[in-house]
Amino acid sequence: MRANTLLYTLSGLTVVLFAGIGLITYSNDYQAAQATGKAQQLQAELSAAGLRAPSTEQLVNTLGADGGAVCLDPDDALRRGILHGQLTNGAGGPGQRPVIADNKVVQGQLLIIKVYCPVYLESFQDVVDDLKLEDVA
């Protein structure tokens, strides 16, 4: 009787273990497929806009299925500050000055937001509309 109880317990634990492994594997495969689909969509958007499109593997590794760091509230004050800090003449310290940047500078980020986190697109578009951008390149 004790041997049967031990056998049933081990069998049950084995089934639970394999079910857990199956769920984890299924979840990872689903996320990988979703990330690949979004990466291919972004590649098409970038190419249509006349921008260089990275490989699908690079996009999947960088942005994943959720847009990565780009989609962590892109309208946040810190992220706006970082964007404004990058649109400068490149000098450090007191010589650093804002510049009129090319329109293409933010097009890639807008397309990433459009594909991966469209809920932020309108608010980030407002940030971009406030920038002085021209066709300079």
C-alpha positions in Angstrom: 0.0 0.0 0.0 2.8 2.4 0.9 4.6 1.6 -2.4 1.5 2.5 -4.4 1.2 5.9 -2.5 4.8 6.7 -3.3 4.4 5.7 -6.9 1.2 7.9 -7.3 2.9 10.8 -5.6 6.0 10.7 -7.8 3.8 10.2 -10.9 1.7 13.2 -10.0 4.8 15.4 -9.3 6.3 14.3 -12.7 3.1 15.3 -14.5 3.0 18.7 -12.7 6.6 19.3 -13.6 6.2 18.5 -17.3 3.0 20.6 -17.4 5.0 23.6 -15.9 7.8 23.1 -18.4 5.2 22.9 -21.3 3.5 26.2 -20.2 6.8 28.0 -19.9 8.0 26.8 -23.3 4.6 27.7 -24.9 4.7 31.2 -23.4 8.3 31.8 -24.7 7.4 30.5 -28.1 4.3 32.8 -28.2 6.4 35.8 -27.2 9.1 35.0 -29.7 6.5 34.8 -32.5 4.9 38.0 -31.4 8.3 39.8 -31.2 9.2 38.5 -34.7 5.9 39.7 -36.1 6.3 43.2 -34.7 10.0 43.3 -35.8 9.0 42.5 -39.4 6.2 45.1 -39.2 8.7 47.7 -38.0 11.1 46.8 -40.8 8.4 47.4 -43.3 7.5 50.8 -41.7 11.2 51.9 -41.6 11.8 50.9 -45.2 8.6 52.7 -46.3 9.9 55.8 -44.6 13.2 55.6 -46.4 15.2 54.7 -43.2 17.6 51.8 -42.8 16.0 48.8 -41.2 18.0 46.6 -38.9 17.7 42.8 -39.2 14.8 41.0 -37.6 17.1 39.4 -35.1 18.5 42.7 -34.0 15.0 44.2 -33.5 13.8 41.1 -31.6 16.8 41.2 -29.3 16.6 44.9 -28.7 12.9 45.6 -28.5 11.4 42.2 -27.7 7.6 41.9 -27.9 6.8 45.0 -25.9 9.2 47.7 -27.3 11.7 47.5 -24.5 13.0 50.8 -23.1 11.4 52.8 -25.9 7.9 52.1 -24.6 8.6 52.8 -20.9 6.5 56.0 -21.0 8.3 57.9 -23.8 6.6 61.2 -22.8 8.1 61.1 -19.3 10.1 64.2 -18.3 13.4 62.2 -18.0 13.0 60.7 -21.4 12.1 64.1 -23.0 15.2 65.5 -21.3 17.4 62.8 -22.7 15.9 63.4 -26.2 16.6 67.1 -25.9 20.1 66.5 -24.6 20.9 64.4 -27.7 19.7 67.1 -30.1 22.7 69.3 -29.4 26.0 70.4 -31.1 28.0 67.7 -29.3 30.1 70.0 -27.2 30.3 69.3 -23.5 29.8 71.7 -20.6 29.1 75.4 -21.2 29.7 75.0 -25.0 26.7 72.7 -25.5 23.9 74.3 -27.5 20.7 73.0 -29.0 20.6 72.6 -32.8 17.9 72.4 -35.5 18.0 68.7 -36.2 16.9 66.7 -39.2 13.3 65.4 -39.4 14.6 61.8 -39.7 16.2 62.0 -36.2 12.9 61.1 -34.5 11.1 59.3 -37.3 12.6 55.9 -36.2 11.4 56.4 -32.6 8.0 57.5 -33.8 7.7 54.3 -35.9 8.8 52.1 -33.0 6.2 53.7 -30.8 3.6 53.3 -33.5 4.3 49.6 -33.9 5.1 48.5 -30.3 3.2 50.9 -28.0 0.6 53.0 -30.0 -1.0 54.3 -26.8 1.9 56.7 -26.4 2.0 57.8 -30.1 -0.1 60.9 -29.7 1.6 62.2 -26.6 5.1 61.6 -28.1 4.0 63.2 -31.4 3.2 66.3 -29.3 6.7 66.3 -27.9 8.1 65.9 -31.5 5.9 68.7 -32.8 7.4 71.1 -30.2 11.0 70.4 -31.6 12.6 72.5 -34.2 13.2 70.0 -37.0 14.1 70.7 -40.7 15.3 68.9 -43.7 19.0 69.5 -43.0 20.6 66.2 -44.0 
